[in-house]
Each structure stands twice: as structure tokens, then as C-alpha cells.
């Protein structure tokens, strides 16, 4: 169900083709929030159009269609974003691997934790630089909230990995 709302949210930003949406998923959402493949996006766009939540605003060569969100789509997206969803479903393969560190011997666990510490710090620094640049560019604060959450997540992950290494080394 979240793919539906991810697509509506992206269409709320600007009308887009399925190809454009797939690129946004790959560039902006895949590593941080949601992964979707072309084979998932196109059928969902057709369902959104059939349900009156999106409409085709342009048809181009080779069947390329540009979709835009409708007023009904904006209403449904707003209701979904405002829903507190007390028990969200999380599917995070990375976190699952960290949960299963206990299945490794100590040296392999250290290797994973060192990699985690380094990688999360690099990702934090990359996001921090992008946020700072966007902030200087005059983007509205609300447009940067999710990026800030991502940056803080990676900083916390970095600090956690260092803590876990210290705990492992203390044993």
C-alpha cells in the first residue's frame, strides 16, 4: 500500500512519467525509505489512474505517459500522511543483518561493525553537505525534514557501531 502513497507524493511534487518516477525512487528513496522497480511502478500508476487519484496529462512517443495527481489523490495522500499508524510495518534488510550479528564469530562481527561505522559516517557527511547546500539555496525548511532525519539516522548508526565495537572489545 505504501507504494501507492509514495507515487502520489512524488506526483504531488510534479507530474512525472513512470520512468521519471523510477529514477526518483532509485536516486532519492531507495536507500532511505522505499524501493520500487519499474515492474511495480507502472501497474500502480494504472491503478491510481483507474481509481481517479492520478490522471494522464500527456502521452508521448513510445507510449510514454506523464501522470499528475488529482484533487482526489491529494485528499487521499493527505489522509494517509496524517494517519498516525501506531504500528508501522518496517522492512529493513540492513537492520535485520545487524540484528543477526550474534550469529557471527567476534572477528566477523567486528568487521561488520567497522564497515558500519565507516559507511554510516560517510553517508552522514554526504547528506549533511547536501542539506547545507539545499539550505543555502533557499529551500523551505519542511522540504529538508526527511533529509535531516536521514542524516541524524546515519550519525546515530555511526555512534551505535562505535559503541558496539567498544562493547565487543570489552568482552
VOBA-1610 file (N, C-alpha, C; in pm, whole numbers, padded with zeros to 5 digits, always signed):
BEGIN
Unk+00081-00120+00000Unk+00000+00000+00000Unk+00085+00126+00000Unk+00203+00122+00060Unk+00286+00242+00068Unk+00338+00287-00068Unk+00354+00194-00162Unk+00396+00234-00296Unk+00296+00331-00355Unk+00170+00304-00334Unk+00063+00391-00384Unk+00085+00534-00333Unk+00113+00547-00204Unk+00128+00680-00146Unk+00262+00743-00180Unk+00364+00662-00196Unk+00493+00716-00241Unk+00476+00777-00380Unk+00406+00707-00468Unk+00383+00760-00602Unk+00297+00886-00598Unk+00191+00885-00517Unk+00109+01006-00506Unk+00192+01123-00454Unk+00278+01098-00356Unk+00362+01204-00302Unk+00457+01260-00406Unk+00516+01173-00484Unk+00606+01220-00590Unk+00530+01296-00698Unk+00409+01249-00729Unk+00327+01320-00828Unk+00277+01454-00773Unk+00263+01464-00641Unk+00223+01591-00581Unk+00331+01697-00600Unk+00457+01652-00608Unk+00568+01745-00633Unk+00563+01799-00774Unk+00540+01707-00871Unk+00534+01747-01012Unk+00484+01630-01096Unk+00414+01657-01206Unk+00374+01549-01296Unk+00498+01476-01347Unk+00486+01344-01360Unk+00602+01263-01398Unk+00558+01141-01475Unk+00650+01088-01553Unk+00628+00961-01622Unk+00671+00847-01531Unk+00636+00726-01566Unk+00680+00611-01490Unk+00831+00603-01484Unk+00896+00634-01595Unk+01042+00633-01599Unk+01099+00736-01502Unk+01043+00858-01503Unk+01090+00962-01412Unk+01072+00921-01267Unk+00959+00858-01237Unk+00931+00813-01101Unk+01029+00704-01059Unk+01059+00612-01150Unk+01155+00506-01119Unk+01292+00566-01088Unk+01331+00668-01161Unk+01459+00735-01134Unk+01458+00804-00998Unk+01345+00865-00960Unk+01335+00929-00829Unk+01344+00826-00718Unk+01282+00710-00738Unk+01293+00604-00638Unk+01439+00562-00624Unk+01505+00545-00736Unk+01644+00500-00734Unk+01735+00604-00669Unk+01717+00729-00705Unk+01804+00837-00656Unk+01772+00881-00514Unk+01643+00897-00485Unk+01605+00965-00362Unk+01545+00876-00253Unk+01481+00768-00290Unk+01406+00692-00191Unk+01464+00555-00161Unk+01529+00493-00255Unk+01570+00353-00241Unk+01652+00326-00116Unk+01751+00408-00091Unk+01841+00382+00022Unk+01783+00428+00155Unk+01680+00510+00150Unk+01634+00571+00274Unk+01492+00534+00314Unk+01406+00507+00218Unk+01266+00490+00256Unk+01198+00372+00186Unk+01209+00364+00056Unk+01129+00266-00015Unk+01195+00231-00147Unk+01191+00104-00179Unk+01245+00057-00307Unk+01129+00012-00395Unk+01131+00053-00519Unk+01029+00009-00614Unk+01094-00009-00750Unk+01051-00113-00819Unk+01103-00142-00952Unk+01003-00096-01058Unk+01053-00083-01179Unk+00966-00045-01291Unk+00843-00135-01296Unk+00865-00264-01276Unk+00756-00361-01288Unk+00649-00341-01180Unk+00681-00268-01074Unk+00583-00236-00970Unk+00519-00099-00994Unk+00598-00006-01044Unk+00553+00132-01060Unk+00445+00145-01167Unk+00467+00087-01285Unk+00373+00106-01395Unk+00234+00050-01365Unk+00221-00071-01311Unk+00086-00119-01277Unk+00019-00032-01171Unk+00097+00017-01075Unk+00038+00101-00971Unk-00008+00234-01028Unk+00067+00290-01122Unk+00022+00413-01188Unk-00110+00389-01260Unk-00124+00275-01325Unk-00251+00243-01393Unk-00364+00232-01292Unk-00338+00171-01176Unk-00441+00161-01072Unk-00478+00299-01018Unk-00377+00384-00997Unk-00405+00520-00950Unk-00495+00594-01048Unk-00466+00578-01177Unk-00548+00643-01279Unk-00689+00583-01280Unk-00701+00451-01271Unk-00831+00385-01270Unk-00913+00427-01148Unk-00846+00453-01036Unk-00914+00494-00914Unk-00941+00644-00907Unk-00897+00718-01009Unk-00921+00862-01012Unk-00828+00943-00924Unk-00718+00881-00880Unk-00623+00950-00792Unk-00510+01017-00871Unk-00493+00975-00994Unk-00396+01035-01085Unk-00458+01035-01223Unk-00405+01119-01308Unk-00457+01125-01444Unk-00340+01141-01541Unk-00359+01090-01661Unk-00257+01106-01766Unk-00275+01246-01823Unk-00169+01326-01815Unk-00176+01464-01865Unk-00104+01481-01998Unk-00026+01379-02035Unk+00048+01388-02161Unk+00086+01249-02206Unk+00074+01225-02337Unk+00121+01099-02394Unk+00226+01133-02498Unk+00338+01066-02488Unk+00449+01096-02578Unk+00485+00977-02664Unk+00602+00984-02725Unk+00646+00875-02812Unk+00665+00745-02733Unk+00649+00635-02804Unk+00667+00501-02747Unk+00578+00475-02626Unk+00463+00539-02622Unk+00368+00513-02515Unk+00401+00579-02383Unk+00497+00669-02382Unk+00534+00738-02258Unk+00416+00823-02211Unk+00378+00802-02087Unk+00267+00878-02028Unk+00319+00959-01909Unk+00273+01082-01902Unk+00303+01166-01787Unk+00178+01174-01702Unk+00194+01144-01573Unk+00082+01141-01480Unk+00088+01262-01388Unk-00029+01307-01346Unk-00040+01413-01245Unk-00139+01367-01138Unk-00118+01414-01018Unk-00209+01380-00909Unk-00339+01459-00927Unk-00450+01400-00892Unk-00580+01469-00897Unk-00612+01525-00759Unk-00720+01602-00750Unk-00764+01651-00619Unk-00798+01535-00527Unk-00862+01431-00582Unk-00894+01313-00501Unk-00765+01245-00453Unk-00663+01244-00536Unk-00535+01187-00498Unk-00471+01267-00386Unk-00478+01399-00394Unk-00423+01484-00288Unk-00497+01461-00157Unk-00628+01444-00165Unk-00708+01420-00044Unk-00668+01287+00019Unk-00653+01183-00062Unk-00615+01052-00008Unk-00472+01054+00047Unk-00383+01121-00022Unk-00244+01133+00026Unk-00241+01206+00160Unk-00314+01315+00170Unk-00319+01392+00295Unk-00370+01306+00410Unk-00477+01232+00387Unk-00533+01146+00491Unk-00432+01041+00536Unk-00358+00986+00441Unk-00258+00883+00473Unk-00144+00942+00555Unk-00094+01059+00514Unk+00018+01121+00586Unk-00025+01159+00728Unk-00149+01203+00746Unk-00197+01243+00877Unk-00234+01124+00966Unk-00247+01004+00911Unk-00281+00885+00990Unk-00163+00848+01078Unk-00183+00841+01210Unk-00069+00814+01299Unk-00010+00675+01284Unk-00082+00577+01234Unk-00032+00442+01211Unk+00057+00396+01325Unk-00005+00362+01436Unk+00068+00328+01557Unk+00161+00207+01542Unk+00137+00121+01447Unk+00221+00004+01429Unk+00267-00007+01283Unk+00361+00079+01244Unk+00407+00073+01105Unk+00483-00057+01077Unk+00472-00103+00957Unk+00545-00222+00914Unk+00680-00177+00861Unk+00785-00232+00918Unk+00920-00194+00877Unk+00984-00313+00809Unk+01042-00288+00694Unk+01118-00391+00622Unk+01253-00330+00591Unk+01350-00361+00675Unk+01482-00303+00659Unk+01584-00415+00665Unk+01628-00459+00549Unk+01722-00570+00541Unk+01851-00540+00617Unk+01895-00417+00609Unk+02018-00377+00677Unk+02005-00396+00829Unk+01897-00349+00887Unk+01875-00365+01030Unk+01862-00511+01068Unk+01800-00589+00982Unk+01789-00732+01008Unk+01928-00796+01018Unk+02019-00758+00931Unk+02155-00812+00937Unk+02222-00773+01068Unk+02202-00649+01112Unk+02261-00607+01239Unk+02198-00683+01356Unk+02071-00711+01347Unk+02003-00791+01449Unk+02064-00930+01459Unk+02113-00981+01347Unk+02166-01117+01341Unk+02318-01123+01359Unk+02379-01016+01407Unk+02524-01017+01432Unk+02564-01129+01527Unk+02476-01166+01616Unk+02509-01269+01715Unk+02533-01405+01651Unk+02498-01419+01523Unk+02523-01547+01455Unk+02665-01556+01403Unk+02742-01447+01414Unk+02879-01443+01363Unk+02978-01462+01477Unk+03099-01503+01441Unk+03203-01503+01544Unk+03246-01358+01568Unk+03319-01334+01675Unk+03353-01198+01718Unk+03429-01120+01611Unk+03522-01184+01542Unk+03601-01111+01441Unk+03514-01069+01322Unk+03426-01157+01278Unk+03336-01120+01169Unk+03240-01008+01213Unk+03193-01016+01336Unk+03106-00910+01388Unk+03181-00776+01391Unk+03307-00778+01433Unk+03389-00656+01432Unk+03402-00600+01290Unk+03423-00688+01195Unk+03437-00645+01056Unk+03309-00573+01010Unk+03195-00631+01040Unk+03067-00569+01003Unk+03051-00435+01074Unk+03084-00430+01202Unk+03067-00307+01279Unk+03162-00197+01232Unk+03287-00234+01199Unk+03380-00133+01146Unk+03330-00078+01014Unk+03285-00167+00928Unk+03228-00125+00800Unk+03108-00033+00824Unk+03024-00070+00921Unk+02907+00010+00955Unk+02947+00148+01004Unk+03045+00154+01092Unk+03090+00282+01146Unk+03143+00373+01035Unk+03225+00318+00948Unk+03283+00398+00840Unk+03176+00441+00739Unk+03095+00345+00695Unk+02995+00373+00592Unk+02889+00471+00638Unk+02845+00456+00762Unk+02741+00547+00811Unk+02795+00688+00831Unk+02921+00701+00870Unk+02981+00834+00882Unk+02993+00900+00744Unk+03035+00824+00645Unk+03044+00878+00509Unk+02907+00922+00458Unk+02806+00841+00484Unk+02671+00877+00439Unk+02620+00998+00513Unk+02647+01006+00643Unk+02609+01125+00720Unk+02675+01250+00660Unk+02804+01243+00633Unk+02875+01360+00580Unk+02822+01399+00442Unk+02789+01300+00360Unk+02733+01329+00227Unk+02598+01398+00239Unk+02511+01343+00324Unk+02380+01404+00344Unk+02391+01542+00407Unk+02479+01557+00505Unk+02495+01686+00572Unk+02536+01792+00470Unk+02628+01759+00380Unk+02672+01856+00278Unk+02556+01890+00184Unk+02478+01791+00145Unk+02364+01816+00055Unk+02258+01902+00124Unk+02233+01874+00251Unk+02134+01953+00326Unk+02181+02097+00339Unk+02307+02115+00375Unk+02361+02250+00391Unk+02354+02327+00260Unk+02385+02260+00150Unk+02377+02325+00019Unk+02233+02363-00016Unk+02140+02271+00009Unk+01999+02299-00018Unk+01947+02411+00071Unk+01993+02413+00195Unk+01951+02516+00289Unk+01999+02653+00242Unk+02123+02659+00194Unk+02176+02785+00140Unk+02103+02825+00013Unk+02049+02726-00058Unk+01977+02753-00182Unk+01836+02803-00161Unk+01796+02816-00035Unk+01666+02875-00006Unk+01549+02778-00008Unk+01577+02648-00002Unk+01467+02552+00003Unk+01388+02572+00132Unk+01256+02555+00127Unk+01180+02568+00252Unk+01221+02461+00352Unk+01217+02495+00478Unk+01263+02404+00584Unk+01194+02269+00576Unk+01064+02268+00552Unk+00990+02142+00551Unk+01039+02049+00440Unk+01094+02103+00334Unk+01145+02020+00224Unk+01271+01945+00265Unk+01336+01988+00372Unk+01460+01926+00416Unk+01442+01835+00538Unk+01322+01826+00591Unk+01299+01748+00713Unk+01338+01602+00696Unk+01297+01538+00587Unk+01328+01395+00572Unk+01478+01374+00551Unk+01543+01465+00480Unk+01688+01454+00463Unk+01759+01470+00597Unk+01710+01561+00680Unk+01768+01579+00814Unk+01748+01454+00898Unk+01631+01391+00888Unk+01608+01265+00958Unk+01709+01161+00912Unk+01732+01154+00782Unk+01829+01059+00730Unk+01969+01086+00781Unk+02008+01213+00783Unk+02142+01248+00832Unk+02157+01208+00978Unk+02057+01238+01058Unk+02064+01204+01200Unk+02062+01053+01221Unk+01989+00983+01137Unk+01987+00836+01144Unk+02128+00782+01122Unk+02197+00831+01018Unk+02331+00779+00988Unk+02432+00820+01095Unk+02416+00937+01153Unk+02505+00976+01262Unk+02483+00885+01383Unk+02358+00856+01414Unk+02326+00766+01525Unk+02378+00625+01496Unk+02364+00579+01373Unk+02414+00448+01335Unk+02566+00441+01351Unk+02634+00547+01312Unk+02779+00555+01329Unk+02816+00545+01478Unk+02749+00625+01560Unk+02778+00624+01704Unk+02745+00488+01765Unk+02635+00427+01720Unk+02598+00295+01770Unk+02705+00192+01735Unk+02755+00196+01610Unk+02856+00098+01568Unk+02984+00113+01650Unk+03023+00236+01680Unk+03141+00257+01765Unk+03115+00204+01906Unk+02997+00229+01960Unk+02959+00176+02091Unk+02964+00023+02091Unk+02906-00038+01987Unk+02903-00183+01979Unk+03044-00241+01968Unk+03131-00176+01893Unk+03271-00221+01885Unk+03337-00215+02022Unk+03315-00106+02093Unk+03372-00095+02228Unk+03320-00205+02318Unk+03193-00235+02312Unk+03135-00341+02395Unk+03194-00477+02359Unk+03209-00501+02229Unk+03264-00628+02183Unk+03409-00641+02226Unk+03483-00531+02217Unk+03625-00534+02256Unk+03642-00550+02408Unk+03542-00510+02484Unk+03549-00520+02631Unk+03526-00662+02680Unk+03473-00747+02595Unk+03444-00885+02636Unk+03570-00968+02646
//
